[in-house]
Amino acid sequence: MHAIFQIKLTDEEAAPGGHDRRYRFRDKYLNIVRDTLDDWIIYYQPAPRAGTRVIGSTGYFATARVTSIYPLAGRPGYSEASLEQYLELEETVPFSVPDFQLNKKFYFEKSMVQSDGRMNSHTIQQQVRALSDEEYRRIERAGFRKNWDEYEERLVVTPLYGFAEDPPESVERDRILTSRTFRDRVFRQLVGKAYNMRCAMTGILMQAPDGSCEIECAHIRPVKHSGPDSINNGIALLQSIHWMFDNGLISIGPDYQILKSSRYHEPKIDGLLNESGKITLPKNSNHFPHPEFLRYHREHIFLP
C-alpha cells in the first residue's frame, strides 16, 4: 500500500517556512509519518472548533513529499518532518461529495464515515492519519481535475518498464507532480484566480477574444531559491512588470507599497503603476503575499 497521510493545518503551522517546508507532530504519530518517507502526503483543514480561527476552507488543500524525519530539538515527545515539492490543489476538496446513485455521501477516506453513515468527528480532528494509495489518488485527481487528465494524455512514457508495459502509477504520479510544466499551470491558475487575472501593480486586465489573458504569475521567492508553488508566494503581473520584478528593478514593501530600484530608469512605466503606490491585493486576505516571501525578495532579489 502506498504510504500517505493527512496533516492537520493550524494557525501556528500556517506560516511559510512552516507547513510548506516542515511539519511538527507528536511522536505518537511517528510510525505513520515514517511510512510516508519519500512519498506524498495530503494537507487538510478540519472544521474549526468553537472559538478557533482557521486559515482557508475546510477540506483537502495541498500535497507535498516527505523527505526526512528527525527529533525536534528542545521538545521531548515531538518530531519534525521536512517536506519538498509543496503544491496547492486547484481547489479545496471537501471531505465528502454526493453519491447520487446511492443517495448518500461519498467520503474520500473510509475511516471518516461511521457505520450509520455519519461523519466520524474523532477521525476528522486527528493531527495525522494514514491514507491508502487509492484514497490519496482520489483526492489528488479531485484536486487537480482541471489539469491532471489533460497533462497525463500528453505525457510521453519513456520505455523504462518494457516495450508494452505502463510505468507504475507511483512513477507517473512523481513525473506529473514534479513536472515544472504541470506545476506552473496549476500555480498560474491559482494565482490568476486570486487576482482576478488583473496585474497587481497596474490594475490592468487585458483579455483576448478567446478569453486568454496577458497576465503572468510570478513567484515572489523564486523556485530556484526554494520558493513554494503557493498562492501566498505568487503575484499576478503584466509581462514587462514580471520581468522587472524577477530582475530586482521593482519590489514590494512591508505595507505592500511598490518599491523602485535606483537602477530603475523608465518614467513611462510610472504612468502605468497604481496611483496609490501600493499593489492591489486579492479580495481574500488568505491569498495576500506573505510578509516572509516579500522580505526575501527585498533582501535577495531587489536591487536598492
Sine and cosine of phi, psi and omega as CSV:
sin_phi,cos_phi,sin_psi,cos_psi,sin_omega,cos_omega
0.00,0.00,0.72,-0.69,0.03,-1.00
-0.91,0.41,0.81,-0.59,-0.08,-1.00
-0.99,0.13,0.93,-0.38,0.00,-1.00
-0.71,-0.70,0.56,-0.83,0.09,-1.00
-0.62,-0.78,0.29,-0.96,0.03,-1.00
-0.94,-0.33,0.50,-0.86,-0.05,-1.00
-0.83,-0.55,0.72,-0.69,0.03,-1.00
-0.98,0.22,0.82,-0.57,0.01,-1.00
-1.00,-0.10,0.80,-0.60,0.05,-1.00
-0.85,-0.52,0.19,-0.98,0.02,-1.00
-0.80,0.59,-0.70,0.72,-0.08,-1.00
-0.91,0.42,-0.47,0.88,-0.07,-1.00
-0.99,-0.15,0.09,1.00,-0.18,-0.98
-1.00,0.02,-0.16,0.99,-0.05,-1.00
-0.96,0.27,0.63,-0.78,0.11,-0.99
-0.81,0.58,0.56,-0.83,-0.17,-0.99
1.00,0.09,-0.11,0.99,0.04,-1.00
-0.96,-0.27,-0.99,-0.17,-0.15,-0.99
-0.91,0.40,-0.42,0.91,-0.02,-1.00
-0.99,0.16,-0.17,0.99,-0.01,-1.00
-0.79,-0.61,-0.45,0.89,0.00,-1.00
-0.47,-0.88,0.38,-0.92,-0.01,-1.00
-0.64,-0.77,0.81,-0.59,-0.02,-1.00
-1.00,-0.09,0.71,-0.71,-0.05,-1.00
-0.50,-0.87,0.34,-0.94,0.05,-1.00
-0.96,0.28,0.54,-0.84,-0.06,-1.00
-0.91,0.41,-0.24,0.97,0.06,-1.00
-0.91,0.41,-0.29,0.96,0.04,-1.00
-0.99,-0.16,0.11,0.99,-0.16,-0.99
-0.86,0.51,-0.65,0.76,-0.02,-1.00
-0.90,0.44,-0.63,0.78,0.03,-1.00
-0.90,0.44,-0.72,0.69,-0.04,-1.00
-0.91,0.41,-0.63,0.78,0.03,-1.00
-0.86,0.51,-0.57,0.82,0.00,-1.00
-0.92,0.39,-0.27,0.96,-0.03,-1.00
-1.00,-0.08,-0.05,1.00,-0.07,-1.00
-0.81,0.58,0.78,-0.63,-0.06,-1.00
0.93,0.37,0.31,0.95,0.05,-1.00
-0.81,-0.59,0.05,-1.00,-0.09,-1.00
-1.00,-0.08,0.57,-0.82,0.08,-1.00
-0.84,-0.55,0.26,-0.97,0.08,-1.00
-0.90,-0.43,0.73,-0.68,0.15,-0.99
-1.00,0.04,0.60,-0.80,0.10,-0.99
-0.68,-0.73,0.47,-0.88,0.08,-1.00
-0.94,-0.33,0.91,-0.41,-0.01,-1.00
-0.97,0.24,0.26,-0.97,0.12,-0.99
-0.89,0.45,0.70,-0.72,-0.07,-1.00
-0.94,0.34,0.58,-0.81,0.16,-0.99
-0.98,0.18,0.29,-0.96,-0.03,-1.00
-0.84,0.54,0.75,-0.66,0.04,-1.00
0.99,0.16,0.08,1.00,-0.02,-1.00
-0.97,-0.25,0.74,-0.67,0.06,-1.00
-1.00,-0.02,0.73,-0.68,0.00,-1.00
-0.87,-0.48,0.30,-0.95,0.04,-1.00
-0.92,-0.39,0.83,-0.55,0.05,-1.00
1.00,0.05,-0.02,-1.00,-0.05,-1.00
-1.00,0.05,0.43,-0.90,0.07,-1.00
-0.92,0.38,0.72,-0.69,0.03,-1.00
0.72,-0.69,-0.17,-0.99,0.00,-1.00
-1.00,0.08,0.73,-0.69,-0.13,-0.99
-0.72,-0.70,-0.19,0.98,-0.03,-1.00
-0.33,-0.95,0.24,-0.97,0.08,-1.00
-0.71,-0.70,0.36,-0.93,0.03,-1.00
-0.30,-0.95,0.22,-0.97,0.00,-1.00
-0.94,-0.33,0.72,-0.70,0.05,-1.00
-0.99,0.11,0.81,-0.59,-0.07,-1.00
-0.93,-0.37,-0.43,0.90,0.03,-1.00
-0.32,-0.95,0.34,-0.94,-0.01,-1.00
-0.67,-0.74,0.69,-0.73,-0.03,-1.00
-0.45,-0.89,0.43,-0.90,0.05,-1.00
-0.89,0.46,0.57,-0.82,-0.01,-1.00
-1.00,0.07,0.89,-0.46,-0.06,-1.00
-0.87,0.49,0.75,-0.66,0.05,-1.00
0.98,0.21,0.04,1.00,-0.01,-1.00
-0.77,-0.64,0.99,0.14,0.03,-1.00
-0.83,0.55,0.66,-0.75,0.01,-1.00
1.00,0.06,0.05,1.00,0.01,-1.00
-0.81,-0.58,0.53,-0.85,0.11,-0.99
-0.76,-0.65,0.13,-0.99,-0.01,-1.00
-0.67,-0.75,0.65,-0.76,0.06,-1.00
-0.95,-0.32,0.72,-0.70,0.13,-0.99
-1.00,0.01,0.63,-0.78,-0.06,-1.00
-0.77,-0.64,0.49,-0.87,0.08,-1.00
-0.71,-0.71,0.15,-0.99,0.07,-1.00
0.86,0.51,0.56,0.83,0.04,-1.00
-0.86,0.51,0.72,-0.69,0.02,-1.00
-0.50,-0.87,0.82,-0.57,0.04,-1.00
-0.97,0.23,0.58,-0.82,0.06,-1.00
-0.93,0.38,0.38,-0.93,0.00,-1.00
-0.86,0.51,-0.53,0.85,0.06,-1.00
-0.42,-0.91,0.45,-0.89,0.02,-1.00
-0.90,0.43,0.75,-0.66,0.00,-1.00
-0.99,-0.11,0.83,-0.56,0.01,-1.00
-0.93,0.37,0.32,-0.95,-0.02,-1.00
-0.91,0.41,-0.44,0.90,0.00,-1.00
-0.60,-0.80,0.41,-0.91,0.07,-1.00
-0.74,-0.67,0.43,-0.90,-0.02,-1.00
-0.91,0.41,0.69,-0.72,0.15,-0.99
-0.95,-0.31,0.99,-0.11,-0.12,-0.99
-0.94,0.34,-0.47,0.88,0.02,-1.00
-0.92,0.39,-0.67,0.75,-0.02,-1.00
-0.99,-0.11,-0.04,1.00,0.03,-1.00
0.84,0.55,0.72,0.69,0.06,-1.00
-0.41,-0.91,0.01,-1.00,0.01,-1.00
-1.00,0.06,0.60,-0.80,0.12,-0.99
-0.97,-0.25,0.85,-0.53,0.02,-1.00
-0.99,-0.13,0.71,-0.70,0.01,-1.00
-0.92,0.40,-0.48,0.88,0.05,-1.00
-0.94,-0.34,0.80,-0.60,0.00,-1.00
-0.89,0.45,-0.59,0.81,-0.05,-1.00
-0.94,0.33,-0.16,0.99,-0.06,-1.00
-1.00,0.06,-0.20,0.98,-0.02,-1.00
-0.93,-0.36,0.71,-0.70,0.03,-1.00
-1.00,0.08,0.17,-0.98,-0.04,-1.00
-0.87,0.49,-0.46,0.89,0.01,-1.00
-1.00,0.04,0.07,1.00,0.06,-1.00
1.00,-0.02,-0.12,0.99,0.00,-1.00
-1.00,0.09,0.33,-0.94,0.00,-1.00
-0.93,0.36,0.66,-0.75,0.05,-1.00
-0.99,0.14,0.97,-0.23,-0.08,-1.00
-0.92,0.39,-0.45,0.89,0.03,-1.00
-0.94,0.34,-0.70,0.71,-0.02,-1.00
-0.88,0.47,-0.68,0.74,-0.12,-0.99
-0.93,0.37,-0.33,0.94,0.01,-1.00
-0.99,-0.10,-0.04,1.00,0.02,-1.00
-0.91,0.41,0.66,-0.75,-0.02,-1.00
-0.93,0.37,-0.67,0.74,-0.03,-1.00
-0.68,-0.73,0.65,-0.76,0.10,-1.00
-0.46,-0.89,0.39,-0.92,-0.05,-1.00
-0.99,0.12,0.53,-0.85,0.09,-1.00
-0.84,-0.54,0.61,-0.79,0.14,-0.99
-0.97,0.25,0.26,-0.97,0.03,-1.00
-0.88,0.48,-0.63,0.78,-0.01,-1.00
-0.91,0.42,-0.65,0.76,0.02,-1.00
-0.90,0.43,-0.68,0.73,0.05,-1.00
-0.88,0.48,-0.71,0.71,-0.04,-1.00
-0.86,0.51,-0.67,0.75,-0.02,-1.00
-0.91,0.42,-0.67,0.75,0.02,-1.00
-0.92,0.40,-0.69,0.73,0.00,-1.00
-0.85,0.52,-0.74,0.67,-0.03,-1.00
-0.93,0.37,-0.60,0.80,0.04,-1.00
-0.92,0.39,-0.60,0.80,-0.04,-1.00
-0.97,0.24,-0.45,0.89,-0.02,-1.00
-0.90,-0.44,0.46,0.89,-0.17,-0.98
-0.87,0.49,-0.45,0.89,-0.04,-1.00
-0.97,0.23,-0.40,0.92,-0.10,-1.00
-0.87,-0.49,-0.42,0.91,-0.16,-0.99
-0.89,0.46,-0.82,0.57,-0.08,-1.00
-0.89,0.46,-0.66,0.75,-0.01,-1.00
-0.90,0.44,-0.67,0.75,0.00,-1.00
-0.93,0.36,-0.64,0.77,-0.02,-1.00
-0.88,0.47,-0.61,0.79,0.01,-1.00
-0.91,0.42,-0.54,0.84,-0.03,-1.00
-1.00,0.03,-0.18,0.98,-0.06,-1.00
-0.94,0.34,0.82,-0.57,0.03,-1.00
-1.00,0.08,0.86,-0.51,-0.03,-1.00
-0.99,0.12,0.82,-0.57,0.03,-1.00
-0.98,0.19,0.54,-0.84,-0.11,-0.99
-0.99,0.13,0.80,0.60,-0.02,-1.00
-1.00,0.06,-0.23,0.97,-0.14,-0.99
-0.88,-0.48,0.42,0.91,-0.01,-1.00
0.97,-0.25,0.38,-0.92,-0.11,-0.99
-0.88,0.47,-0.68,0.74,-0.09,-1.00
-0.93,-0.36,0.18,0.98,-0.06,-1.00
-0.99,-0.13,0.58,-0.81,0.14,-0.99
-1.00,0.06,0.56,-0.83,0.05,-1.00
-0.92,0.39,0.40,-0.92,0.04,-1.00
-0.83,0.56,0.51,-0.86,-0.04,-1.00
-0.86,0.50,-0.57,0.82,0.00,-1.00
-0.89,0.46,-0.58,0.82,0.03,-1.00
-0.94,0.35,-0.68,0.73,0.04,-1.00
-0.89,0.46,-0.65,0.76,0.03,-1.00
-0.86,0.51,-0.73,0.68,0.00,-1.00
-0.87,0.49,-0.67,0.74,-0.03,-1.00
-0.89,0.45,-0.63,0.77,-0.03,-1.00
-0.97,0.25,-0.77,0.64,-0.08,-1.00
-0.93,0.36,-0.37,0.93,0.04,-1.00
-0.98,-0.18,-0.03,1.00,0.00,-1.00
-0.94,0.35,0.80,-0.60,0.02,-1.00
-0.90,0.44,-0.58,0.82,0.01,-1.00
-0.89,0.46,-0.75,0.66,0.00,-1.00
-0.90,0.44,-0.72,0.70,-0.05,-1.00
-0.91,0.42,-0.62,0.79,0.02,-1.00
-0.91,0.41,-0.61,0.79,0.02,-1.00
-0.90,0.43,-0.70,0.72,0.01,-1.00
-0.92,0.40,-0.69,0.72,0.00,-1.00
-0.87,0.50,-0.72,0.69,-0.01,-1.00
-0.89,0.45,-0.63,0.77,0.00,-1.00
-0.90,0.44,-0.70,0.71,-0.03,-1.00
-0.92,0.40,-0.76,0.65,-0.06,-1.00
-0.94,0.34,-0.67,0.75,0.02,-1.00
-0.86,0.51,-0.67,0.74,0.03,-1.00
-0.91,0.42,-0.66,0.75,-0.01,-1.00
-0.88,0.48,-0.59,0.81,-0.03,-1.00
-0.99,-0.16,0.17,0.99,0.02,-1.00
0.83,0.55,0.55,0.83,0.04,-1.00
0.85,0.52,0.45,0.89,-0.02,-1.00
-0.91,-0.42,0.67,-0.74,-0.01,-1.00
-0.89,0.46,0.79,-0.61,-0.06,-1.00
-0.94,0.34,-0.41,0.91,-0.06,-1.00
-0.99,-0.11,-0.33,0.94,-0.02,-1.00
-0.87,-0.50,-0.34,0.94,-0.07,-1.00
0.98,0.22,0.11,0.99,-0.07,-1.00
-0.99,0.12,0.70,-0.72,0.14,-0.99
-0.81,-0.59,0.90,-0.43,0.04,-1.00
-0.89,-0.45,0.85,-0.52,-0.09,-1.00
-0.81,-0.59,0.73,-0.68,0.02,-1.00
-0.99,0.15,0.28,-0.96,0.01,-1.00
-0.83,0.56,-0.46,0.89,-0.01,-1.00
-0.99,0.12,0.03,1.00,0.04,-1.00
1.00,-0.08,-0.18,0.98,0.01,-1.00
-0.96,0.29,0.49,-0.87,-0.03,-1.00
-0.90,-0.44,0.47,-0.88,-0.03,-1.00
-0.96,0.29,-0.29,0.96,-0.16,-0.99
-0.86,0.50,0.56,-0.83,0.13,-0.99
-0.86,-0.51,0.42,-0.91,-0.04,-1.00
-0.90,-0.43,0.90,-0.44,-0.09,-1.00
-0.99,-0.11,0.60,-0.80,0.20,-0.98
-0.99,0.16,0.78,-0.62,0.02,-1.00
-0.94,0.34,-0.81,0.58,0.21,-0.98
-1.00,-0.05,0.91,-0.41,-0.13,-0.99
-0.85,0.53,0.47,-0.88,0.04,-1.00
-0.85,0.52,-0.64,0.77,-0.02,-1.00
-0.93,0.36,-0.21,0.98,0.09,-1.00
-0.97,-0.26,0.40,0.91,0.02,-1.00
0.94,0.35,0.46,0.89,0.09,-1.00
-0.97,0.25,0.69,-0.72,-0.04,-1.00
-0.98,0.18,0.33,-0.94,0.08,-1.00
-1.00,0.03,0.94,0.34,-0.07,-1.00
-0.82,-0.57,0.52,-0.85,0.01,-1.00
-0.82,0.57,-0.64,0.77,-0.03,-1.00
-0.94,0.34,-0.17,0.99,0.09,-1.00
-0.94,-0.33,0.34,0.94,-0.04,-1.00
-0.79,-0.61,0.41,-0.91,0.08,-1.00
-0.48,-0.88,0.64,-0.77,-0.01,-1.00
-1.00,0.03,0.78,-0.62,-0.07,-1.00
-0.61,-0.79,0.48,-0.88,0.20,-0.98
-0.90,0.45,0.37,-0.93,-0.09,-1.00
-0.83,0.56,-0.73,0.68,-0.03,-1.00
-0.92,0.40,-0.64,0.77,0.02,-1.00
-0.92,0.39,-0.61,0.79,0.05,-1.00
-0.86,0.50,-0.72,0.70,0.00,-1.00
-0.87,0.49,-0.69,0.72,0.02,-1.00
-0.90,0.44,-0.64,0.77,-0.01,-1.00
-0.91,0.42,-0.72,0.69,-0.01,-1.00
-0.92,0.40,-0.46,0.89,-0.04,-1.00
-0.98,-0.18,0.22,0.98,0.15,-0.99
0.98,0.21,0.20,0.98,0.01,-1.00
-0.99,0.13,-0.21,0.98,-0.03,-1.00
-0.50,-0.87,0.55,-0.84,-0.01,-1.00
-0.50,-0.87,-0.20,-0.98,-0.07,-1.00
-0.72,-0.69,0.79,-0.62,-0.04,-1.00
-0.99,0.17,0.06,-1.00,-0.03,-1.00
-0.86,0.51,-0.51,0.86,0.02,-1.00
-0.99,-0.17,0.40,0.92,0.03,-1.00
0.93,0.38,0.32,0.95,0.07,-1.00
-0.97,0.23,0.53,-0.85,0.00,-1.00
-0.99,0.16,0.83,-0.56,-0.01,-1.00
-0.97,-0.26,0.67,-0.75,0.02,-1.00
-0.89,-0.45,0.72,-0.70,-0.01,-1.00
-0.94,0.33,0.42,-0.91,0.09,-1.00
-0.91,0.42,-0.29,0.96,0.03,-1.00
-1.00,-0.02,0.06,1.00,0.00,-1.00
-1.00,0.10,0.90,-0.44,-0.04,-1.00
-0.69,-0.73,0.93,0.38,0.03,-1.00
-0.54,-0.84,1.00,0.09,-0.05,-1.00
-0.87,0.50,-0.41,0.91,0.00,-1.00
-0.91,0.41,-0.50,0.87,0.05,-1.00
-0.93,0.37,-0.54,0.84,-0.02,-1.00
-0.83,0.56,-0.57,0.82,-0.02,-1.00
-0.93,0.37,-0.28,0.96,0.01,-1.00
-1.00,-0.02,-0.45,0.90,-0.10,-1.00
-0.93,0.36,0.48,-0.88,-0.02,-1.00
-0.80,0.60,0.72,-0.69,0.00,-1.00
-0.87,0.49,-0.47,0.88,0.00,-1.00
-0.92,0.38,-0.32,0.95,-0.06,-1.00
0.98,0.17,0.06,1.00,0.00,-1.00
-0.84,-0.55,0.33,-0.94,0.06,-1.00
-0.97,0.26,0.40,-0.92,0.13,-0.99
-1.00,0.08,0.83,-0.55,-0.07,-1.00
-1.00,-0.02,0.41,-0.91,0.09,-1.00
-0.88,0.48,0.41,-0.91,0.04,-1.00
-0.90,0.43,-0.57,0.82,-0.01,-1.00
-1.00,0.04,0.90,-0.43,-0.04,-1.00
-0.90,0.44,-0.37,0.93,0.06,-1.00
-0.92,0.40,-0.26,0.97,-0.03,-1.00
-0.98,-0.20,0.05,1.00,0.02,-1.00
-0.87,0.50,0.51,-0.86,0.13,-0.99
-0.86,0.52,0.70,-0.72,-0.04,-1.00
-0.98,0.19,0.66,-0.75,-0.03,-1.00
-0.81,0.59,-0.56,0.83,-0.02,-1.00
-0.92,0.39,-0.61,0.79,0.03,-1.00
-0.95,0.32,-0.63,0.78,0.05,-1.00
-0.90,0.44,-0.67,0.75,0.03,-1.00
-0.88,0.48,-0.67,0.74,0.01,-1.00
-0.87,0.49,-0.68,0.73,0.00,-1.00
-0.89,0.46,-0.68,0.73,-0.01,-1.00
-0.91,0.42,-0.60,0.80,-0.10,-0.99
-1.00,0.08,-0.45,0.89,-0.13,-0.99
-0.87,-0.49,-0.30,0.95,-0.05,-1.00
-0.90,-0.43,-0.68,0.73,-0.10,-1.00
-0.91,0.42,0.66,-0.76,0.06,-1.00
-0.98,-0.21,0.96,-0.29,-0.08,-1.00
-0.83,0.56,0.00,0.00,0.00,0.00
